Structure formats: structure tokens, C-alpha cells
Amino acid sequence: MTARKKKPPKDDRLRPWDDRPISYERWVKHKDRIMASTRAGSRPEEWWAYEKQMPQPCDLGDERITLFEMAELTETELAELMPEWREEYEKANEPNFGYCTGDGWLRGEAAKRTIRKLAEPPADYGAAAGKTNGADRID
């Protein structure tokens, strides 16, 4: 018995087993279909690579925040994500809110302060991003 040879596909649309990222040419040709199948608050790695020339954030939460800050979320995505974000906000404002640090749990105000601190950009963020306080401005 001889093994059958696989026939090449008749088109070049994206398949789940294809290596990623796909080529720029395939991205341009199929991006509408690919984007339509992407969940709210996420973009395929080709979008990040070819449209924004930046690495895709590590996890979905970081990706959603990045897209929000970049004003890249559509009205439909915002309508889907806002109730979930509101629910998380409400949980964080409950009296017994807790946050696991990996070494143990913080509760109440201590947990809220830790979350706020984690949300703040690092002290050197402005310099690293090319932003300054204006003191180096030359008029």
C-alpha cells in the first residue's frame, strides 16, 4: 500500500495549523477575515507586527489595556468589555477586597494601595518613553 500525497490547498487562507505569523502578503489579503474572527480586546500577532510594528502584549489583560490606551478598541469591543471591567472595579471596591502577592493575601485598603501602585508607571517611565517634564526644553 502506498501513501497518498497531500494535495496543496487551492487557496492560501489561514488555517489553524499554519506557522505564525503569516507573511505580510497573506495578512493583507486575509486580514478582514482574520480580524473578524478575533475576540474582543485582542488582535492577531500579525496586526501587532505589521500594523503597529510592536510586540504583542504577553497576556490578554495586558493586551486589552494596551489597546484601550492606544484608542484601538471599537465601540462594539468597548460595549462587550465595559461590563466586565465594571464588575472587576466593583469587586475591587468591596470592603473585603483581597489581592494575592504570591507570598500571601492583602485585604482591604492595603490591597487597594498595592493595586494602585502596580498600575502606576515606573519612575523612569517618562524618560524611557522619550517623555520629559519639560525641564530639558529649549525655547
N, C-alpha and C positions, 0 to 999 in steps of 0.2 A: 504494500500500500504506500503510495507516495503522498507526501504532504502537499496540501494545496497552498498555492501562493496567494497572499492577500493582495487584493486589487487596491491601488491607491484611491483615496476618496475622489469623488467627482468635483468637489469644491474645496475651498480652503478655510471654511468656517471653523471657529474654535470648538474643540472637543475637550471633554474633561481630562483626558489623558495627555493632552499636548503639553510640552515643556513651556514653562512661563518664565519670563514674559515672552509673548509672541512678538514677531517682528513688527516694526513700525508700519510697514505696508499693510500687514494683516490688521493691525489695530485701526488704522484709518478706514479700511474697508468695512470692518465689522463693529466699530465702536458703538454705534447706536444700539445694536442688538446686545452687546456685552453690557453696556451701561443699563439697559432696561432690565437686565436680569440680576443686577447688583442690589443688595439690601440697603435700606435707608441708613444714611450716615456712613456709608462705606464707598470706596472706589476701588476698581481693579488695579493691580500693580502697574499695568500699562499706563493708566491715567496719570499715576504719580510720576512714572518715569518719562513719558512722552509729552504730557500736557503741562506738568508742573516742574519737571526736572529736579525732583527731590525724592528722598526715600519715603516709602510708605511707613506711617507710624506702626509701632510694634503690635499694638492690640486695638481692638475695636473701640474701646473707650477713648484712647488717645487719638485715634483717627477721627472720631466724631467731634471731639473738642477742636482738633486742628481744622477740620472742615468748617466748623461753626466760626472759629476765629478768622478764617480766610473768607468768610461770607460765601461759601461754596454750596451750602445746603439749600435745596429747593424748598419752595413753600410746602410741597407735599411731604418732603422729608421732615421739615420742622413740625408739621401737623402731627406726624407719627411719633416723633421723638419727644416733643414737649410734655405730653402727659407722663411719660416715663421719667423724664428729668424732674418734673414737678413732684412726682411720688417720692423720688430719692431725696429731693430737697425737704419735703415734709418729714420724712424719716429722720433726716439729719437734725431737724429742729425739735424732735421729741425729747422730753426730759431725760430719758434713759438711753439716749443715742450712744452707741459704742463703736470703737474703732480698734481693730487688731493691729498692733505694731509688729507682730512677729515674735515679740518677747512677752506679750501679754495684752490685756484689754485696757483701753482707756474709756472712761464713761463721762457723760455729761459735758461740761464746759472744757475739760481737759481734752476730750476727743475732738470737740469743735475747733479748739485752738490749733490742734495738730493738723487737722484737715485744712484749715485756713493757711497755715504755714506751708504745707505741702503744695497748695495751689499758687503760692506766690512765686514769681520768677526769682532765680538766684540773684544775689547782689551784683554779680558781674554780668548779668543778662544783657543789659543795655550796651555795654562795651562790646560784648561778643556779637551782638546783632548789628553793630555799627551805629547804635543809638547813643546819644550823649545827653547830658543835662544842659547843654548849650554853653558851658563854660569855655569850651575849646573853639567857639565860633569866632571867625574873623570877619569883621564888618568893613 
